[in-house]
Every structure is written in structure tokens, then in C-alpha cells.
Amino acid sequence: MEATVAERGQITLPKAVRDALGLVKGTQLKVELDGSRIILRKNVDDAISRLRGRFKLPAGVSTDDVMRELRGRAPGDPVEP
């Protein structure tokens, strides 16, 4: 796949790449140089920070409860009879 640098330094990422990475308008990318390579990384921290505080647990349910439901009993948890 190829991309061409436009007049103002912009490039268009191929649709297959955008779709594979879930890139949409406004997605932030980290840009790194590695010798003569340009590395673009999806900024996962940004996606997580935008969602922070948007979901609320039901009253009386803790994040530990949710994690146990998803993962099962954690090491050190008491064994229920």
C-alpha cells in the first residue's frame, strides 16, 4: 500500500488500514521516527481517557465484583462453601 504526501504535509491512510485499526475521524495517533521510518501508533490512552467516568456500576457492586464475574475467583480470594 502507498500513500502520497499532500501539499500541507498530510497523508491519507488506505481504507484497509483505517478499518483494520478502527481509525475514525478524530482518532489520535502517536508519531515516532525510527531511522528513516515513520511509525504511527493508535493512541490507546486517549480512547480510554475519553470513556473514563461514562459508565456507572449498579449500587453495591464494586469493580472487584465485576472482575471476579469476568475472570473467576482471584488468587487469595476466600473459597465459598
C-alpha positions as a Python dict, from the first residue, in 0.01 Angstrom:
ca = {
    (1, 'M'): (0, 0, 0),
    (2, 'E'): (112, 351, -67),
    (3, 'A'): (16, 700, 45),
    (4, 'T'): (117, 1032, -108),
    (5, 'V'): (217, 1337, 95),
    (6, 'A'): (-10, 1630, 7),
    (7, 'E'): (85, 1998, -20),
    (8, 'R'): (38, 2068, 352),
    (9, 'G'): (218, 1751, 466),
    (10, 'Q'): (-98, 1545, 506),
    (11, 'I'): (-137, 1182, 402),
    (12, 'T'): (-445, 968, 360),
    (13, 'L'): (-416, 625, 516),
    (14, 'P'): (-558, 348, 298),
    (15, 'K'): (-912, 245, 394),
    (16, 'A'): (-799, -113, 467),
    (17, 'V'): (-555, 20, 730),
    (18, 'R'): (-814, 253, 886),
    (19, 'D'): (-1070, -25, 902),
    (20, 'A'): (-826, -281, 1046),
    (21, 'L'): (-724, -44, 1328),
    (22, 'G'): (-1064, 111, 1387),
    (23, 'L'): (-940, 459, 1299),
    (24, 'V'): (-1216, 716, 1266),
    (25, 'K'): (-1223, 1094, 1233),
    (26, 'G'): (-1059, 1244, 1542),
    (27, 'T'): (-857, 934, 1638),
    (28, 'Q'): (-522, 1049, 1773),
    (29, 'L'): (-205, 879, 1652),
    (30, 'K'): (140, 888, 1806),
    (31, 'V'): (412, 962, 1550),
    (32, 'E'): (763, 823, 1605),
    (33, 'L'): (1078, 823, 1397),
    (34, 'D'): (1292, 509, 1376),
    (35, 'G'): (1584, 592, 1149),
    (36, 'S'): (1422, 657, 812),
    (37, 'R'): (1091, 500, 917),
    (38, 'I'): (779, 677, 1037),
    (39, 'I'): (584, 475, 1292),
    (40, 'L'): (221, 563, 1361),
    (41, 'R'): (61, 418, 1671),
    (42, 'K'): (-301, 442, 1776),
    (43, 'N'): (-314, 644, 2097),
    (44, 'V'): (-497, 394, 2320),
    (45, 'D'): (-458, 615, 2629),
    (46, 'D'): (-667, 882, 2460),
    (47, 'A'): (-951, 640, 2382),
    (48, 'I'): (-958, 518, 2741),
    (49, 'S'): (-946, 867, 2889),
    (50, 'R'): (-1242, 979, 2677),
    (51, 'L'): (-1453, 696, 2820),
    (52, 'R'): (-1349, 748, 3182),
    (53, 'G'): (-1647, 828, 3402),
    (54, 'R'): (-1912, 743, 3142),
    (55, 'F'): (-2010, 406, 3286),
    (56, 'K'): (-2154, 360, 3631),
    (57, 'L'): (-2178, 36, 3826),
    (58, 'P'): (-2505, -54, 3996),
    (59, 'A'): (-2530, 40, 4365),
    (60, 'G'): (-2349, -211, 4586),
    (61, 'V'): (-2135, -354, 4302),
    (62, 'S'): (-1759, -293, 4310),
    (63, 'T'): (-1504, -318, 4032),
    (64, 'D'): (-1365, -623, 4216),
    (65, 'D'): (-1709, -787, 4184),
    (66, 'V'): (-1713, -718, 3810),
    (67, 'M'): (-1360, -856, 3765),
    (68, 'R'): (-1449, -1174, 3957),
    (69, 'E'): (-1754, -1216, 3734),
    (70, 'L'): (-1537, -1182, 3423),
    (71, 'R'): (-1226, -1372, 3534),
    (72, 'G'): (-1340, -1600, 3812),
    (73, 'R'): (-1200, -1623, 4164),
    (74, 'A'): (-869, -1441, 4210),
    (75, 'P'): (-577, -1596, 4397),
    (76, 'G'): (-615, -1518, 4765),
    (77, 'D'): (-994, -1484, 4749),
    (78, 'P'): (-1174, -1686, 5014),
    (79, 'V'): (-1327, -2009, 4889),
    (80, 'E'): (-1706, -2004, 4928),
    (81, 'P'): (-1855, -2321, 5079),
}
